[in-house]
């Protein structure tokens, strides 16, 4: 009886060990199946760079660093103006929506010296802009 119990225990233990090792070695394979969605915190999408610039500008604004927020907002605007050509040809309506939402976000940030931007309005415009960027990804 003891021999049967030991043999059964060994069999179950061996099966459990095999399953555990299979799981351990399978995890890296699963990770390789999926393409990375970000590199250095920037989405690998058509709109990833614009999203990252908007996020950096907004983060600086939240910290009260209006000069850096405005500088990044201007870089966002210039980068968009240089790169929107393909989207304006393939999907002019989405391009127009993104352009309008970006203007709504960056305008108060850029004009911080003339008038202190309303944080709630900037937050709302930022959220709208991020939503519009999703339309083109």
N, C-alpha and C positions, 0 to 999 in steps of 0.2 A: 504494500500500500504506500509506504514511504517513497519507494522508487517511482511509482506512478505520479505522486504529487510533485516530486522533484522534477520529473521530466515535463509535466504540464506547466509547472512554474517557469522552467527554463524556456519552454516554447513561447509562453506568453511574454516573458521578459525579452526574448530575442525579437519577437514581433514588435513590441513596444519600442525597443531600441532602434529597429529598422525604420519605423514610422517617424520617430523623432529625428533621426539623421536625414531622412528624406526631406522632412520639413525644413531642417536647417539648410540643407544644400539647395533647396528649391527657392528660398527667399531671394537670393541674388539673381536667379534666373527671372523671377517675376519682375524685379526692379529693372532688368535690362529690356523687358518687353515693352515698357512704357517709355515714350520719348520724354525728355525733360521738358517741363512746362515753363521753366525759368532758368536764366543764367544770370548769376550775380544779382538776383532780386528783380530782374527785368523780364517781363513776360516775353516768350518767344512767339509773338503774334504780330500781325500787321500793325496793330495800334499799341504794342507794348512800350515802345520808346516814348510815345506821346503820353501814355498813362503814367510812366515812371517820372517824366518831367512834371506832370501835374501833381503827382503825389509829393515829390520833393518840394515843389513850390508851396503846396498846402501845408506840409509839415513845418516849413520855415515860418509861414504865416501864423500857424498855431503857437509856435514858440515866441512869437513877437518880433521875429527878425524880418521886418517888412522889406528891408533893402534886398536881402537875399531872395525872399519870396518874389519880389518884383523882377529881379534879375532872371530867375528861373522861369518866371511867367513869360518874360520877353523871349527867352531862348525857346520856350515851347511854341510861342507864336511864330517866330522866324522859322523854326524847324517844320512846323505844320505848313506854313506858306510855301516852303521849298518842296515839300513832299506830297502835297495833296493832289497833285496832277493826275495820277493814276486813278485814285478814288473818284475824283470829280468826273472822269470820263466813264468809268464803269458803273458808278452809282451816285449820280449828282445829288439826289435827294438826301441820302445819308451824309454825304460830304457837307452839304449845306447845314444839316442839323448839328453835325460835329463842330463845324466852324462857328455857328451861332452859340452853341453851349460853351465853347472855349472862350469866345469873346465875353460872354456873361461871367465866366469865372475869372479871367485875367484882368478885365477892365478895372474893377475896384482895387485889385492888388497892385496894378501898375500905377494907379493914381493915389497911392497911399499918402504922398506928401501934401496933396491938395485937400484930401478929406480922408479921415480914418475910416477904413472899410468896416462895414457891419459884419461881425463874425458869423452871425446866423445866415446872412445873405450869401456870404462867401462859401460857407459850408453847403448850403443848398445848391448853389451854382456848381460847386465842385462835384457834388453827388450826381447832379444832372449830367455834367460833362463825362463822368466815368460811365454812366449808363449809355450815353450816346456813342462812346467809343466801342462799346460792346457790339453795336450794330454792324460794325465794319470788320470785326475780328474773324 
